[in-house]
Amino acid sequence: AVQFPIVGWQPLQSMEQLGPLFVFLALQLLEFSHTMKRRRNMSDRDFKEFLYKASAVGVGVLAIIVTFVLPSGFIGPLSARVRGLFVPHTRTGNPLVDSVAEHQATPPEAYARHFALVFYTWLPGFVICFRDKTDAKWFLILYFLCAAYFS
């Protein structure tokens, strides 16, 4: 146990981990709203109004927390590794981070060469995901956007 550092508040102090935390909290707020809809037998119009109000309260609370916590220095900046991914040609002094930062965007020819026929069917499949949107199709859309950005 001596070899492993104590985590403590680090997940709340790391800028990289706050994004997933906010997504998690937003999903909790959405589930709370759906639970209230079922308990109160709300119509769709009433539910939409309730969802807007709950979202406004959630964003307001988040804004107040950020207003007081961010200037205090409790939350640290993005790490050099993450900055190296998004800022072109960042030199950090760390060879591993610098090698990642030097990567160039993948040329479309590489996708065509490695994926063969699948490369030519991605666009119709992506467009089809926008018809009759379900949770599974939203997942595919978000997965595609993340994979395309980071590939």
KOLLO-675677 format. One line per 4 residues: number of its first residue (from 0); their letters; for each residue x, y, z of N, C-alpha, C. Coordinates in Angstrom, 2 decimals. Layout:
! residues N
NUM	A	X,Y,Z,X,Y,Z,X,Y,Z  ...
***
This chain:
! residues 151
0	AVQF	0.82,-1.19,0.00,0.00,0.00,0.00,0.87,1.25,0.00  2.10,1.14,0.42,2.98,2.29,0.49,3.40,2.73,-0.91  3.42,1.80,-1.87,3.90,2.11,-3.21,2.89,2.89,-4.04  1.62,2.87,-3.66,0.59,3.52,-4.45,0.15,4.81,-3.78
4	PIVG	0.15,5.92,-4.53,-0.24,7.20,-3.92,-1.75,7.24,-3.62  -2.11,8.02,-2.65,-3.52,8.20,-2.30,-4.15,9.11,-3.34  -5.32,8.74,-3.80,-6.00,9.52,-4.84,-6.51,10.84,-4.28  -7.18,10.81,-3.16,-7.68,12.03,-2.54,-8.65,12.78,-3.44
8	WQPL	-8.42,14.09,-3.59,-9.30,14.96,-4.38,-8.86,15.06,-5.83  -7.85,14.33,-6.24,-7.30,14.49,-7.58,-8.32,14.34,-8.71  -9.27,13.40,-8.65,-10.25,13.35,-9.74,-11.06,14.65,-9.90  -11.26,15.38,-8.80,-11.99,16.64,-8.90,-11.06,17.81,-9.20
12	QSME	-9.77,17.60,-9.11,-8.82,18.67,-9.39,-8.24,18.55,-10.80  -8.51,17.48,-11.48,-7.96,17.25,-12.82,-8.95,17.74,-13.87  -8.50,18.67,-14.70,-9.37,19.23,-15.74,-9.84,18.14,-16.72  -9.00,17.12,-16.95,-9.38,16.06,-17.90,-10.55,15.23,-17.38
16	QLGP	-10.68,15.11,-16.08,-11.72,14.25,-15.52,-13.01,15.01,-15.22  -13.00,16.32,-15.34,-14.22,17.08,-15.07,-15.23,16.95,-16.19  -14.80,16.81,-17.43,-15.73,16.64,-18.55,-16.61,15.41,-18.38  -16.01,14.23,-18.16,-16.84,13.05,-17.90,-17.72,13.19,-16.66
20	LFVF	-17.23,13.90,-15.65,-18.05,14.12,-14.45,-19.29,14.95,-14.80  -19.13,15.98,-15.63,-20.28,16.80,-16.02,-21.26,16.00,-16.87  -20.76,15.13,-17.74,-21.65,14.28,-18.53,-22.42,13.35,-17.60  -21.74,12.77,-16.62,-22.40,11.90,-15.66,-23.49,12.65,-14.89
24	LALQ	-23.18,13.86,-14.44,-24.17,14.65,-13.70,-25.35,15.04,-14.60  -25.09,15.34,-15.86,-26.18,15.67,-16.79,-27.08,14.46,-17.01  -26.50,13.27,-17.10,-27.32,12.06,-17.26,-28.14,11.79,-16.00  -27.57,12.10,-14.83,-28.33,11.95,-13.59,-29.51,12.90,-13.56
28	LLEF	-29.29,14.13,-14.01,-30.37,15.12,-14.07,-31.45,14.68,-15.05  -31.05,14.12,-16.18,-32.02,13.64,-17.16,-32.84,12.47,-16.60  -32.19,11.55,-15.93,-32.91,10.42,-15.33,-33.85,10.90,-14.22  -33.40,11.87,-13.43,-34.28,12.45,-12.41,-35.52,13.06,-13.05
32	SHTM	-35.34,13.75,-14.16,-36.47,14.37,-14.86,-37.44,13.31,-15.37  -36.92,12.23,-15.93,-37.79,11.15,-16.43,-38.52,10.47,-15.26  -37.84,10.32,-14.13,-38.50,9.74,-12.95,-39.64,10.63,-12.48  -39.41,11.92,-12.45,-40.47,12.85,-12.04,-41.63,12.83,-13.03
36	KRRR	-41.33,12.65,-14.30,-42.39,12.58,-15.31,-43.29,11.37,-15.04  -42.66,10.23,-14.73,-43.44,9.02,-14.47,-44.25,9.16,-13.17  -43.66,9.73,-12.14,-44.35,9.84,-10.85,-45.51,10.83,-10.90  -45.34,11.90,-11.62,-46.37,12.94,-11.67,-47.29,12.83,-12.87
40	NMSD	-47.08,11.82,-13.72,-47.88,11.63,-14.94,-47.95,12.90,-15.76  -46.80,13.46,-16.07,-46.73,14.72,-16.82,-47.00,14.48,-18.30  -47.61,15.46,-18.93,-47.75,15.42,-20.38,-46.40,15.78,-21.00  -46.28,15.60,-22.28,-45.01,15.89,-22.94,-44.66,17.38,-22.82
44	RDFK	-45.67,18.22,-22.93,-45.43,19.67,-22.82,-44.96,20.03,-21.41  -45.62,19.47,-20.40,-45.22,19.74,-19.01,-43.82,19.19,-18.73  -43.53,18.01,-19.30,-42.22,17.42,-19.09,-41.13,18.28,-19.71  -41.39,18.78,-20.92,-40.39,19.63,-21.58,-40.14,20.89,-20.75
48	EFLY	-41.20,21.48,-20.21,-41.06,22.66,-19.36,-40.28,22.31,-18.08  -40.61,21.18,-17.48,-39.90,20.74,-16.28,-38.43,20.48,-16.58  -38.16,19.87,-17.72,-36.77,19.57,-18.11,-35.98,20.86,-18.31  -36.59,21.86,-18.93,-35.91,23.14,-19.11,-35.60,23.79,-17.76
52	KASA	-36.57,23.74,-16.85,-36.36,24.33,-15.53,-35.27,23.58,-14.76  -35.32,22.25,-14.79,-34.31,21.45,-14.09,-32.93,21.69,-14.70  -32.86,21.81,-16.02,-31.58,22.07,-16.67,-31.06,23.45,-16.30  -31.95,24.43,-16.24,-31.53,25.78,-15.87,-30.99,25.81,-14.45
56	VGVG	-31.66,25.08,-13.54,-31.17,25.01,-12.16,-29.81,24.32,-12.12  -29.66,23.21,-12.87,-28.39,22.50,-12.91,-27.26,23.35,-13.46  -27.52,24.07,-14.54,-26.50,24.94,-15.13,-26.18,26.10,-14.18  -27.21,26.62,-13.51,-26.98,27.70,-12.55,-26.11,27.27,-11.39
60	VLAI	-26.40,26.11,-10.83,-25.59,25.58,-9.73,-24.16,25.34,-10.19  -24.01,24.78,-11.39,-22.68,24.53,-11.94,-21.93,25.85,-12.14  -22.62,26.87,-12.65,-21.97,28.17,-12.86,-21.51,28.78,-11.54  -22.33,28.65,-10.50,-21.94,29.19,-9.19,-20.72,28.44,-8.65
64	IVTF	-20.73,27.12,-8.78,-19.58,26.34,-8.30,-18.31,26.71,-9.06  -18.41,26.80,-10.38,-17.23,27.14,-11.19,-16.74,28.54,-10.86  -17.67,29.47,-10.61,-17.30,30.85,-10.29,-16.45,30.92,-9.03  -16.75,30.09,-8.05,-16.00,30.14,-6.80,-14.79,29.22,-6.78
68	VLPS	-14.86,28.10,-7.48,-13.78,27.11,-7.39,-12.66,27.40,-8.38  -12.97,27.81,-9.59,-11.95,28.01,-10.62,-10.91,29.06,-10.24  -11.31,30.23,-9.76,-10.28,31.23,-9.39,-9.43,30.82,-8.19  -9.91,29.90,-7.38,-9.15,29.52,-6.18,-7.92,28.67,-6.50
72	GFIG	-7.83,28.15,-7.72,-6.69,27.32,-8.10,-6.85,25.87,-7.68  -8.03,25.49,-7.18,-8.27,24.11,-6.76,-8.22,23.17,-7.96  -8.71,23.64,-9.11,-8.70,22.83,-10.33,-7.46,23.21,-11.13  -6.65,22.22,-11.46,-5.42,22.47,-12.19,-5.66,22.60,-13.69
76	PLSA	-4.65,23.05,-14.43,-4.78,23.17,-15.89,-4.72,21.79,-16.56  -4.96,21.79,-17.85,-4.81,20.55,-18.62,-3.37,20.07,-18.53  -3.19,18.76,-18.50,-1.84,18.22,-18.42,-1.11,18.44,-19.75  0.20,18.33,-19.69,1.02,18.51,-20.90,0.67,17.46,-21.95
80	RVRG	0.33,16.27,-21.51,-0.03,15.22,-22.45,-1.27,15.59,-23.24  -2.27,16.14,-22.59,-3.51,16.51,-23.27,-3.28,17.75,-24.14  -2.55,18.73,-23.63,-2.25,19.91,-24.44,-1.50,19.51,-25.70  -0.63,18.53,-25.59,0.14,18.08,-26.74,-0.72,17.44,-27.81
84	LFVP	-1.88,16.92,-27.44,-2.77,16.32,-28.43,-3.51,17.36,-29.26  -3.81,18.51,-28.67,-4.66,19.48,-29.33,-3.93,20.70,-29.86  -2.75,20.99,-29.35,-1.99,22.14,-29.81,-0.92,21.62,-30.77  -0.91,22.09,-32.01,0.06,21.57,-32.97,1.51,21.89,-32.58
88	HTRT	2.36,20.89,-32.68,3.80,21.01,-32.47,4.16,21.60,-31.11  3.51,21.13,-30.09,3.84,21.55,-28.74,5.11,20.83,-28.30  6.05,21.56,-27.74,7.27,20.97,-27.22,7.19,21.03,-25.70  7.10,19.85,-25.09,6.95,19.80,-23.63,8.23,19.39,-22.92
92	GNPL	9.16,18.80,-23.66,10.37,18.28,-23.03,10.26,16.80,-22.73  9.07,16.26,-22.77,8.84,14.84,-22.54,8.81,14.16,-23.91  9.75,13.26,-24.21,9.81,12.65,-25.55,8.54,11.90,-25.94  7.92,11.23,-24.97,6.71,10.49,-25.29,5.58,11.43,-25.68
96	VDSV	5.40,12.50,-24.93,4.36,13.48,-25.23,4.65,14.18,-26.55  5.89,14.54,-26.77,6.26,15.22,-28.01,6.03,14.33,-29.22  6.26,13.04,-29.10,6.04,12.15,-30.25,4.56,12.07,-30.61  3.69,12.13,-29.61,2.25,12.12,-29.87,1.84,13.44,-30.52
100	AEHQ	2.42,14.55,-30.06,2.06,15.86,-30.58,2.48,16.04,-32.03  3.48,15.30,-32.47,3.97,15.45,-33.84,3.15,14.68,-34.86  2.21,13.88,-34.42,1.42,13.10,-35.36,0.59,14.02,-36.24  0.49,13.66,-37.49,-0.29,14.43,-38.45,-1.63,13.74,-38.67
104	ATPP	-2.56,14.48,-39.23,-3.88,13.92,-39.53,-3.73,12.78,-40.55  -4.57,11.78,-40.41,-4.52,10.63,-41.31,-5.07,11.02,-42.67  -4.34,10.75,-43.75,-4.86,11.09,-45.08,-6.01,10.15,-45.46  -7.00,10.64,-46.20,-8.13,9.80,-46.60,-7.72,8.56,-47.39
108	EAYA	-6.62,8.64,-48.12,-6.16,7.48,-48.90,-5.84,6.29,-47.99  -5.35,6.58,-46.79,-5.03,5.50,-45.85,-6.30,4.79,-45.40  -7.37,5.56,-45.18,-8.65,4.93,-44.82,-9.14,4.04,-45.96  -9.09,4.55,-47.19,-9.55,3.79,-48.34,-8.74,2.51,-48.51
112	RHFA	-7.43,2.60,-48.29,-6.55,1.43,-48.47,-6.81,0.37,-47.39  -7.02,0.77,-46.15,-7.14,-0.19,-45.06,-8.56,-0.71,-44.87  -9.56,0.11,-45.16,-10.93,-0.32,-44.93,-11.61,-0.85,-46.18  -11.02,-0.66,-47.35,-11.54,-1.17,-48.63,-12.99,-0.72,-48.84
116	LVFY	-13.91,-1.67,-49.04,-15.29,-1.35,-49.38,-16.02,-0.62,-48.25  -15.68,-0.90,-47.03,-16.34,-0.25,-45.89,-16.13,1.26,-45.93  -14.99,1.69,-46.44,-14.72,3.13,-46.53,-15.76,3.85,-47.36  -16.27,3.20,-48.40,-17.22,3.84,-49.30,-18.67,3.74,-48.80
120	TWLP	-18.90,3.00,-47.74,-20.27,2.86,-47.23,-20.50,3.62,-45.92  -19.49,4.33,-45.42,-19.66,5.02,-44.13,-20.66,6.15,-44.23  -20.65,6.90,-45.33,-21.54,8.06,-45.43,-23.02,7.66,-45.46  -23.43,6.68,-46.29,-24.84,6.28,-46.22,-25.23,5.73,-44.85
124	GFVI	-24.34,4.98,-44.22,-24.63,4.45,-42.89,-24.76,5.55,-41.86  -23.92,6.57,-41.97,-23.98,7.68,-41.05,-25.28,8.47,-41.23  -25.69,8.67,-42.47,-26.94,9.39,-42.75,-28.15,8.60,-42.25  -28.12,7.28,-42.41,-29.23,6.43,-41.97,-29.40,6.52,-40.45
128	CFRD	-28.33,6.75,-39.73,-28.42,6.87,-38.26,-29.29,8.04,-37.83  -29.48,9.03,-38.71,-30.29,10.19,-38.34,-31.78,9.97,-38.56  -32.16,8.85,-39.17,-33.58,8.51,-39.32,-34.04,7.74,-38.10  -35.19,8.04,-37.59,-35.77,7.33,-36.44,-34.72,7.16,-35.33
132	KTDA	-34.29,8.30,-34.80,-33.20,8.27,-33.81,-33.61,7.50,-32.55  -32.77,6.54,-32.18,-32.91,5.80,-30.94,-31.63,5.99,-30.14  -31.61,5.47,-28.93,-30.39,5.57,-28.12,-29.21,4.89,-28.81  -29.47,3.76,-29.44,-28.40,3.03,-30.12,-27.84,3.84,-31.29
136	KWFL	-28.72,4.52,-32.03,-28.24,5.32,-33.15,-27.49,6.56,-32.67  -27.94,7.16,-31.56,-27.20,8.29,-30.99,-25.81,7.84,-30.56  -25.73,6.65,-30.00,-24.43,6.11,-29.61,-23.53,5.97,-30.83  -24.07,5.42,-31.92,-23.26,5.26,-33.14,-22.80,6.60,-33.69
140	ILYF	-23.68,7.61,-33.66,-23.32,8.93,-34.16,-22.18,9.51,-33.32  -22.34,9.48,-32.00,-21.30,10.02,-31.13,-20.00,9.22,-31.22  -20.12,7.89,-31.33,-18.94,7.05,-31.46,-18.19,7.38,-32.75  -18.95,7.56,-33.84,-18.33,7.88,-35.12,-17.61,9.22,-35.03
144	LCAA	-18.25,10.23,-34.46,-17.63,11.55,-34.39,-16.36,11.52,-33.55  -16.40,10.82,-32.42,-15.20,10.73,-31.59,-14.09,9.95,-32.30  -14.47,8.82,-32.92,-13.47,8.00,-33.62,-12.87,8.75,-34.80  -13.70,9.49,-35.53,-13.18,10.23,-36.68,-12.25,11.35,-36.23
148	YFS	-12.59,12.01,-35.13,-11.75,13.11,-34.66,-10.40,12.62,-34.16  -10.40,11.51,-33.43,-9.17,11.05,-32.81,-8.38,10.07,-33.67  -8.87,9.72,-34.85,-8.13,8.74,-35.67,-7.04,9.37,-36.49
***
